[in-house]
Amino acid sequence: SCRHNIHPFCVFLPVEFDDCAGNEDVKFEVSDPSFYVDGDLNLVPQQDVLSSQPVLFIHGLSAHADDMAQVEITRLPFQMPHTLRNILGVGQTLPFRSKRSLLVPPMIITENQRAPFPRTIGKVISTEKLGNHIFRLTGPGADQDPKGLFTIDADTGDVSVSRSLDREAIDSYQLEVSTTDFAGNLVEGPALLVITVIDQNDNRPIFKETRYTGEVLEGSPTGTTVMTMTALDADDPATDNAALRYNIVRQSPDKPSPNMFYIDAERGDIVTVISHKLLDRETLPTTTYELEIVAKDMAGSEVGLTGTATATITITDKNDHAPEFTHPLFEASVYEGSTGVVVNLTVDDRDDPDTGAWRAIYSIINGDPTLSFEIQTNPDNNEGMLSVVKPLDYEAPVGHTLLIKVENEDPLVPDVGYGPSSTATVRVTVLDINEGPVFFPNPLTVTRMENIPLGSFVASLNATDPDTLQIQSIRYAVLRDPAGWLSVSPVTGTVNTSALLDRESPYVHDNKYTAVFIATDNGSPPATGTGSLVIHLEDYNDNAPYVVPSVARVCEDAHDMNVAIVGGRDKDLPPNAAPFKIELGKQPGLDKTWKVTRVNSTHSQIMLLHSLKKANYQLPLLITDSGVPPLSNNTEVKVQVCVCKKNKMHCSSAHSHRACLLVLLATLLLVPTL
């Protein structure tokens, strides 16, 4: 019986064949070399058969008949029954076949087979009579790369494999089978031969990365997906050899529960199992958990191969804790008149350091109407640095009690708010120092006439001591007096002249003279203050005018007797300057040779009344300003009478003649210097 095992001499299947001539000399060929047809027309195995191809072909040939039968194997185990049925098309009826054709069944072979080789894997059957043709096998794996994997017996059509195969390298081969006569002429074919390599579980799962990282926000609900683990298996994805199942084999640390996370066995998704209340970053023993993940093929069965990877999960922070001051009251002291940091305010925040949920923002919400303080966050330690930005006054009656609030950069979660501990009081005490006297007004501006007598009163300095709670005296002194014109009473601060004030001095700028005084109190140690005195000097007519230019030239043969236009200058200011009166000097006879005509309020024209010989002449002039009383100045203009040729003037370098009375009356006797 073949019910439980197929062994030699077991009748596997009766074969019905009738050539209508008594079936004499009938020959049968079976596509699977494990079977043959005996003399009683039974399909029987030649050896113990543990597995078989899912379909067999039996070829019957006699002198009177030639026929083919298909046998489906349904009871023997196959390597991969479902896959092979899809690959080989088991269950489909054979197409029409002509009398003259090749029967080429699809063949299968398991990868990684061991020696001995060659090993027969199937048989190609020809309808031609034996002995008058030979089989040929061509294509990749036969006569093309990879060459020599498969061979065919030229006489019998047996197909053999010559060495072990690797399905992950090539999972199927498509060859062509044909028959030729001995002369090489094609008799049958070519026909397609498909050889499928059956997978073995010879590849273990491999994760894309050895270490995966993921994050989950604290307080996330149970079932929150954290990350996905992915492994790859090079085996046939249509078989269990590549069917992976994931499992968490270790969690470190294992507190508060060894099963805080779960991994979907098929998808590899890691999700949270722990309650959202227990998923509290501030109460967990650590913020980082490490999971060892195993991927096993064969759908997770015991015989499956495994691969491992590590998943590191970080519990990230959310702003579920408000910052709180470490003390409700902070105290600080600062010297009056100084600025800078006076106190550092400390806070506690249980959220993750160096995040927006932890970084503090401070603000002054009460007690600073004059905006004398500011507070900033120290980025290194999150403390609040309270600073004085406007100097404080010890003598001021107002105290300094500030109310400070602290918040986070990030908003708090909806169910958490800022409580009383998020505010604190800061009491600032101002310490007294000996402050220097203060001048008022500063600068002090007065107006005085220049040239007032020595010892004249100029101004009274006024300096007061800000230390009103102390009784102190003040003494005055000159600190800077560039021209040395002033003196000051050390006790009263009265300023008098010690020299004549001169508006035209180089120490006077824009009619203003500035001196600086110092006031010193008798505190311990003494303190000083400085003040400026600005004297606006009024002009006094103390500067005589003068004439410019002092030299003029004229050609001796010039038809134009105009010598030059001269103007007046005066260091004084109007009305002590222009208009100027310019006239000839008082020497007798000047008006016989020279004439001065007024042009405008500041300039006059000098003219010759007759020609003069080449020489240098000193012309006396008298200029008078408009001051009350007016000031006059006797001056001279050097007039050079020159010889002019070709636009060049040749003038004398000798001393000038005085335009005296004798010279002017006796012009013939005039001897000019040549």
C-alpha positions in Angstrom: 0.0 0.0 0.0 1.2 3.6 -0.7 -1.2 5.1 1.8 1.4 6.2 4.3 4.7 5.9 2.4 5.9 5.6 -1.2 8.5 3.0 -1.6 9.8 0.7 -4.4 7.3 -1.8 -5.8 4.4 0.3 -4.3 1.8 0.7 -7.1 1.4 4.5 -7.3 -1.0 4.8 -10.2 -2.4 2.4 -12.9 -1.6 3.6 -16.4 -4.1 3.0 -19.2 -2.6 2.8 -22.7 -4.0 1.1 -25.7 -2.3 1.2 -29.2 -5.1 -1.1 -30.6 -2.4 -3.6 -31.5 -1.9 -5.4 -28.1 0.6 -2.9 -26.7 3.6 -4.8 -28.0 7.0 -3.2 -27.6 5.5 -0.1 -25.9 8.1 2.1 -24.3 7.2 4.5 -21.5 9.2 7.6 -20.3 8.4 9.5 -17.1 9.5 13.1 -16.6 10.5 12.4 -13.0 13.4 9.9 -12.8 12.1 8.7 -9.4 9.2 6.8 -11.2 8.8 4.4 -14.1 6.0 2.3 -15.7 6.3 -1.4 -15.1 5.2 -4.3 -17.3 1.7 -4.3 -15.7 1.3 -0.6 -16.8 1.6 0.6 -13.2 3.4 3.9 -12.3 5.7 2.8 -9.5 8.7 4.5 -7.7 12.2 3.3 -8.2 13.1 4.2 -4.6 11.7 5.7 -1.5 10.1 9.0 -2.5 9.8 11.6 0.2 8.9 14.5 -2.0 8.1 15.0 -5.7 7.5 17.6 -8.3 3.8 18.5 -8.3 3.2 17.3 -11.9 4.6 14.3 -13.9 4.4 13.5 -17.6 4.2 9.9 -19.0 5.1 9.4 -22.6 3.9 6.2 -24.3 5.4 5.2 -27.7 4.9 2.1 -29.9 4.8 1.3 -33.6 1.1 2.0 -33.6 0.6 4.8 -31.1 2.3 7.9 -29.6 0.6 9.6 -26.6 1.3 11.8 -23.5 -0.4 11.8 -20.1 -0.2 14.4 -17.3 -0.2 13.2 -13.7 -0.9 15.7 -10.8 0.7 14.7 -7.5 -1.6 15.7 -4.7 -0.6 13.5 -1.7 3.2 13.8 -1.6 4.7 16.8 0.2 6.3 19.4 -1.9 8.9 22.0 -1.0 6.6 24.9 -1.3 3.2 23.7 -2.6 1.4 27.0 -2.9 4.4 28.8 -4.5 5.1 25.9 -6.9 1.5 25.7 -8.0 1.6 29.3 -8.9 5.1 29.0 -10.6 4.4 25.8 -12.5 0.7 26.4 -13.2 -0.4 23.1 -11.7 -4.0 22.4 -12.3 -4.0 23.8 -15.8 -4.7 21.5 -18.7 -2.0 20.8 -21.2 -2.2 22.8 -24.4 -2.7 21.0 -27.7 0.4 19.1 -28.7 1.3 18.0 -32.2 2.7 14.6 -32.8 6.0 16.1 -33.5 6.9 18.1 -30.4 9.0 18.2 -27.2 7.5 17.7 -23.8 9.4 20.1 -21.5 8.0 20.1 -18.0 9.0 22.9 -15.5 11.6 21.7 -13.0 12.4 22.7 -9.5 15.5 22.4 -7.4 16.2 23.3 -3.9 19.1 25.7 -3.2 22.2 24.8 -1.2 22.1 21.1 -2.1 25.1 19.1 -1.2 27.3 16.7 -3.3 27.3 14.3 -5.1 26.8 16.2 -8.3 25.7 16.1 -11.1 22.2 15.4 -9.8 19.2 14.7 -12.1 16.4 17.2 -11.6 14.0 16.2 -14.5 13.5 14.8 -18.0 12.6 16.2 -21.4 10.6 13.8 -23.6 10.7 13.8 -27.3 8.0 12.3 -29.6 10.6 11.3 -32.1 11.8 7.7 -32.1 14.9 7.1 -30.0 18.3 6.9 -31.6 17.6 9.2 -34.5 18.1 12.5 -32.6 20.1 14.1 -29.8 19.0 16.7 -27.2 20.5 20.1 -26.9 20.3 22.7 -24.0 21.1 26.4 -24.4 20.8 29.6 -22.6 22.0 31.2 -19.3 23.1 28.5 -17.0 24.0 26.1 -19.8 26.2 27.5 -22.6 25.9 31.1 -21.3 27.0 32.6 -18.0 26.8 31.2 -15.5 27.9 28.4 -17.7 27.7 24.7 -16.9 25.1 24.8 -14.2 22.8 22.6 -16.1 23.4 19.8 -18.6 21.1 17.5 -20.7 21.8 13.9 -21.6 21.9 14.0 -25.4 20.3 10.6 -25.7 17.8 10.4 -22.8 16.9 14.0 -22.2 17.7 13.8 -18.5 18.5 17.3 -17.1 21.0 17.5 -14.4 22.5 20.2 -12.1 26.2 20.3 -11.7 26.7 22.2 -8.4 24.8 23.9 -5.5 22.7 26.9 -6.3 21.9 30.1 -4.4 18.3 31.4 -4.8 19.3 34.8 -3.5 21.7 35.1 -6.5 19.4 33.8 -9.2 15.9 32.5 -8.3 15.0 31.0 -11.8 16.6 30.0 -15.1 15.0 30.1 -18.5 16.7 27.7 -21.0 15.8 26.3 -24.4 15.7 22.6 -25.3 15.8 21.3 -28.8 16.6 18.1 -30.7 18.7 17.8 -33.8 19.7 15.0 -36.1 23.2 13.9 -36.2 24.0 16.4 -38.9 22.9 19.2 -36.6 19.7 20.0 -38.3 16.9 21.1 -36.0 14.2 18.4 -35.6 12.2 19.7 -32.6 12.0 22.9 -30.7 13.3 25.0 -29.4 11.1 24.8 -26.3 11.2 26.8 -23.1 12.6 25.1 -20.0 11.9 26.9 -16.7 14.0 25.8 -13.7 12.9 27.3 -10.4 15.2 27.4 -7.4 13.3 26.7 -4.3 14.3 28.8 -1.2 15.8 27.5 1.9 15.9 29.5 5.1 19.6 30.4 4.9 19.4 34.1 5.6 18.8 35.6 9.0 16.9 38.9 9.4 19.1 42.0 9.4 18.0 45.4 10.8 18.7 48.5 8.7 20.5 50.0 11.7 22.1 48.5 14.8 20.8 51.2 17.0 17.5 53.1 16.6 16.5 56.2 18.5 13.0 57.5 19.2 11.2 60.0 21.5 7.9 60.1 23.2 6.4 63.1 25.0 5.8 62.5 28.7 2.1 62.1 29.5 1.3 60.6 26.1 -1.7 58.3 26.2 -1.3 54.5 26.1 -0.9 53.2 22.6 1.2 56.1 21.4 3.5 55.0 18.6 7.1 55.8 19.4 9.0 54.4 16.4 9.1 51.6 13.9 11.8 48.9 13.7 12.5 47.4 10.3 14.5 44.3 9.5 15.1 42.8 6.1 15.4 39.1 5.1 17.1 38.1 1.8 15.0 34.9 1.6 12.0 34.4 -0.6 9.4 37.1 0.5 6.6 34.8 -0.6 7.6 32.1 2.0 7.8 31.9 5.7 11.6 32.0 5.3 11.2 35.8 5.1 8.1 36.2 7.2 9.4 38.2 10.2 8.0 38.6 13.7 9.3 41.2 16.1 9.6 40.9 19.9 11.0 42.9 22.8 13.3 40.6 24.8 14.8 43.2 27.2 14.0 46.6 28.7 16.5 48.6 30.6 15.8 49.8 33.2 12.8 47.7 34.0 11.2 50.2 36.3 8.5 51.2 37.0 7.4 48.3 34.8 9.3 45.8 32.7 6.6 46.1 30.0 6.4 49.8 29.4 6.5 49.3 25.7 5.0 46.9 23.2 6.1 46.1 19.6 3.7 45.0 16.9 4.9 41.6 16.0 4.3 42.0 12.2 4.7 45.8 11.6 7.5 46.5 14.1 5.7 49.5 15.6 6.8 50.3 19.1 4.0 51.8 21.2 3.5 52.8 24.8 1.8 50.5 27.3 2.4 52.4 30.4 -0.3 54.7 31.8 0.0 58.4 30.8 0.1 59.3 34.4 3.1 57.1 35.1 4.8 58.3 32.0 6.1 61.3 34.0 9.6 62.4 33.1 10.1 64.0 36.5 9.2 60.9 38.5 10.6 58.1 36.3 14.0 56.7 37.4 15.5 57.7 34.0 14.5 59.6 30.9 16.1 57.1 28.5 15.0 53.5 28.1 16.8 50.9 26.0 15.0 48.0 24.3 16.6 44.9 22.8 14.5 44.0 19.8 14.7 40.5 18.1 13.3 39.9 14.6 12.7 36.2 13.8 11.8 34.7 10.4 9.7 31.5 9.8 6.8 33.7 11.1 8.4 33.5 14.6 8.6 29.7 14.9 11.2 28.1 17.1 13.3 27.1 14.0 13.4 30.6 12.7 16.6 32.6 12.4 17.0 35.8 14.4 18.5 39.3 14.1 18.8 41.9 16.9 18.9 45.7 17.3 18.7 48.2 20.1 16.0 50.9 20.4 16.8 53.8 22.6 13.7 55.8 23.7 13.9 59.2 25.3 11.0 60.5 27.4 10.8 64.1 26.3 9.7 67.0 28.5 6.6 69.1 28.3 6.1 72.2 30.4 4.1 70.7 33.2 5.9 72.3 36.1 5.9 76.0 36.7 9.1 77.7 38.0 9.1 78.5 41.7 11.3 81.0 43.6 13.5 79.3 46.3 12.6 82.1 48.7 9.5 84.4 49.0 11.7 87.3 50.0 15.1 88.4 48.7 17.0 91.4 50.2 19.8 93.5 48.6 21.8 96.6 49.4 23.3 99.1 47.0 25.4 102.3 47.5 23.6 105.4 46.3 24.8 106.7 42.9 26.0 103.3 41.7 24.6 100.9 39.1 24.9 97.2 38.3 23.6 93.8 39.6 22.5 93.9 43.2 21.0 90.5 43.8 20.6 87.1 42.0 17.2 85.5 42.3 17.1 81.7 42.3 14.3 79.4 41.1 13.5 75.7 40.9 12.0 74.1 37.8 11.6 70.4 37.5 11.3 70.4 33.7 14.2 69.5 31.4 17.1 71.9 31.7 18.1 74.0 28.7 14.7 73.8 27.2 11.9 76.4 26.7 10.0 74.6 29.5 12.9 75.3 31.9 14.3 78.6 30.9 13.0 81.4 33.0 11.8 84.9 32.0 11.7 87.5 34.9 9.7 90.7 35.1 9.1 93.5 37.6 5.4 93.8 38.1 5.3 96.3 40.9 7.4 98.7 42.9 9.5 100.5 40.2 7.6 103.6 39.1 10.8 105.4 38.1 12.1 102.4 36.0 15.3 102.4 38.1 15.7 98.6 37.9 15.8 95.9 35.3 16.0 92.1 35.6 17.6 89.7 33.1 18.0 85.9 33.0 21.5 84.4 33.5 21.7 81.9 30.7 24.2 79.7 32.6 22.2 79.0 35.7 18.7 80.4 35.0 18.9 82.9 37.8 17.4 86.3 37.7 19.9 89.1 37.8 18.3 92.3 39.3 20.2 95.4 38.4 20.1 99.1 39.2 20.1 101.1 35.9 19.3 104.5 37.3 21.4 105.6 40.4 19.4 105.7 43.6 19.5 108.4 46.2 20.0 107.7 49.9 18.4 111.0 50.8 15.2 110.2 48.8 12.3 109.3 51.1 11.0 106.6 48.8 11.8 102.9 49.6 12.4 100.2 47.1 10.3 97.1 47.5 9.9 95.2 44.2 7.5 92.4 43.2 9.1 90.0 40.7 7.3 87.4 38.6 9.0 84.4 36.8 7.6 82.5 33.8 8.9 80.0 31.3 9.7 80.7 27.6 7.2 77.9 26.6 3.6 78.1 27.8 2.5 75.7 30.5 0.3 72.8 29.6 -3.4 73.6 30.0 -3.9 71.9 33.4 -0.9 73.6 35.1 -0.8 77.3 36.1 1.6 79.7 37.8 1.1 79.8 41.6 2.1 82.1 44.5 5.6 80.6 44.5 6.1 82.1 41.0 6.4 85.6 42.5 8.8 86.9 45.1 9.5 90.2 46.9 12.8 92.0 46.7 13.7 94.6 49.3 16.5 96.9 48.2 18.3 99.1 50.8 20.2 102.1 49.6 23.5 102.8 51.5 24.8 106.4 52.0 28.0 107.7 50.6 29.5 111.2 50.8 28.4 112.8 47.6 30.2 115.8 46.1 28.7 119.3 46.1 26.5 120.1 43.1 26.7 123.4 41.3 23.4 125.1 40.2 23.0 126.2 37.6 25.8 124.4 35.7 27.1 126.1 33.7 26.5 129.6 35.2 26.3 132.2 32.4 26.8 135.9 32.9 27.4 139.0 30.7 30.2 141.5 31.4 31.9 144.3 29.5 35.5 143.7 28.6 38.2 145.9 30.2 36.2 146.4 33.5 38.4 147.4 36.4 40.4 144.9 38.4 38.5 143.4 41.3 35.1 143.9 39.6 32.4 141.5 40.6 31.7 138.8 38.0 29.4 136.2 39.6 28.4 134.3 42.7 28.8 130.5 42.6 26.1 128.3 44.1 27.0 124.7 45.2 24.9 122.6 47.5 25.7 119.3 49.3 23.3 116.4 48.4 23.9 114.9 51.8 21.0 116.8 53.3 21.0 114.5 56.4 24.6 115.7 57.2 25.8 119.2 58.1 28.8 119.9 55.9 30.6 123.1 54.8 31.8 123.8 51.2 34.9 125.7 50.0 35.5 127.0 46.5 38.6 127.2 44.3 39.6 127.9 40.7 40.2 124.6 38.8 40.8 126.0 35.3 41.2 129.7 34.3 43.0 129.7 31.0 43.8 133.4 30.8 44.2 133.9 34.6 41.6 136.7 34.8 39.5 135.5 37.8 39.6 134.8 41.5 37.1 133.2 43.8 36.3 133.6 47.5 36.8 130.1 49.1 33.9 130.7 51.5 31.3 132.7 49.7 32.0 131.6 46.1 32.1 135.2 44.8 34.1 135.6 41.6 36.0 138.8 40.8 38.4 139.9 38.1 42.1 139.7 38.8 43.1 141.0 35.3 41.4 142.9 32.5 38.9 140.9 30.5 39.8 141.1 26.8 37.1 140.0 24.3 39.8 139.9 21.6 41.9 137.4 23.5 42.6 133.9 21.9 41.1 132.4 25.0 37.7 133.9 24.0 35.6 131.9 21.5 32.4 133.3 20.0 32.7 136.2 22.6 32.6 133.7 25.5 35.2 132.9 28.1 34.8 129.7 30.2 36.4 128.9 33.5 35.9 125.9 35.8 35.6 125.9 39.6 35.7 123.2 42.2 33.7 122.9 45.4 34.9 120.6 48.2 32.9 119.5 51.3 34.4 118.5 54.6 33.0 115.0 54.7 35.1 111.8 55.4 36.5 111.4 52.9 36.0 114.8 51.3 33.9 114.9 48.1 34.2 117.3 45.3 32.1 118.7 42.5 32.8 121.0 39.6 30.9 123.7 37.8 31.5 126.0 34.8 31.3 129.8 34.6 30.7 131.2 31.1 31.3 135.0 30.7 29.7 136.6 27.6 32.0 139.6 27.0 30.5 142.7 25.5 32.7 144.8 23.2 34.4 148.0 24.2 36.0 150.2 21.5 39.6 149.5 22.5 41.0 148.5 19.1 42.0 151.1 16.5 41.2 150.3 12.8 43.8 149.6 10.2 44.1 149.6 6.4 44.5 146.7 4.0 46.3 146.1 1.8 49.5 147.8 2.9 51.1 147.7 -0.6 49.8 148.9 -4.0 51.3 149.0 -7.5 50.8 151.2 -10.5 52.5 151.7 -13.9 54.3 155.0 -14.4 52.8 155.6 -17.8 49.3 154.3 -16.9 46.5 156.3 -18.3 44.3 155.0 -15.4 45.3 157.0 -12.4 43.5 154.8 -9.9 46.1 153.2 -7.7 44.2 150.8 -5.5 41.1 150.3 -3.4 41.9 149.9 0.3 39.6 148.7 3.1 39.4 149.1 6.8 39.6 146.4 9.4 38.8 146.5 13.2 39.0 143.8 15.9 36.1 145.4 17.6 32.5 144.7 16.9 29.8 147.0 15.4 29.1 149.7 16.2 32.7 150.1 17.2 34.0 149.2 13.8 32.6 150.2 10.3 31.7 152.5 8.7 35.3 153.7 8.4 36.5 157.1 7.3 39.7 156.8 5.3 41.5 160.1 4.3 44.9 161.5 3.5 47.3 162.1 6.3 47.7 165.6 7.8 51.0 166.4 6.1 50.7 169.5 3.9 50.7 169.1 0.1 49.6 165.5 -0.1 46.4 166.6 -1.9 48.5 167.9 -4.8 49.5 164.4 -5.9 47.0 162.0 -4.2 43.3 161.7 -3.8 41.2 159.4 -1.6 37.6 158.8 -2.6 35.1 156.8 -0.5 33.7 153.7 -2.2 31.4 152.3 0.6 31.3 152.1 4.4 34.4 150.0 4.5 36.5 150.8 1.4 38.0 153.8 -0.4 39.8 154.5 -3.7 43.4 155.9 -3.8 44.1 157.9 -7.0 47.1 159.8 -8.5 46.5 163.3 -9.7 49.6 163.1 -12.0 52.2 160.6 -13.1 55.2 159.7 -10.9 58.5 158.3 -11.9 59.5 154.7 -11.1 60.0 154.6 -7.3 58.5 153.4 -4.0 56.3 156.0 -2.2 55.0 155.8 1.4 51.5 157.3 1.4 50.2 158.4 4.9 46.6 157.6 5.6 44.3 158.3 8.5 41.5 155.8 9.3 38.8 156.3 11.9 36.1 153.9 13.2 32.5 154.7 14.3 32.9 154.0 18.0 31.9 156.3 20.8 34.3 157.9 21.2 35.9 157.0 17.8 39.4 155.6 17.5 41.8 156.7 14.7 45.0 155.2 13.4 47.7 156.9 11.3 49.0 154.3 8.9 50.9 154.2 5.6 50.4 152.4 2.3 53.4 151.6 0.2 52.8 152.6 -3.4 55.1 151.2 -6.0 55.3 153.0 -9.3 56.7 150.5 -11.8 57.8 150.3 -15.4 55.4 148.2 -17.3 56.5 146.4 -20.5 54.8 143.5 -22.2 52.5 142.8 -19.3 55.3 142.7 -16.9 55.9 145.2 -14.1 59.5 146.2 -13.2 59.4 147.7 -9.7 62.1 149.3 -7.6 63.5 147.4 -4.6 65.0 150.5 -3.1 63.7 152.3 0.0 60.5 154.3 -0.4 60.3 158.1 -0.7 58.3 159.9 1.9 55.5 161.8 0.2 56.6 164.9 2.0 55.7 168.5 1.3 59.0 169.4 -0.3 58.8 166.5 -2.7 55.3 167.3 -3.7 56.0 171.1 -4.2 59.1 170.5 -6.2 58.4 167.5 -8.4 61.2 168.5 -10.7 63.6 168.1 -7.9 62.2 164.7 -7.0 64.8 162.0 -7.4 63.2 158.6 -7.3 65.2 155.6 -6.4 65.8 153.5 -9.4 
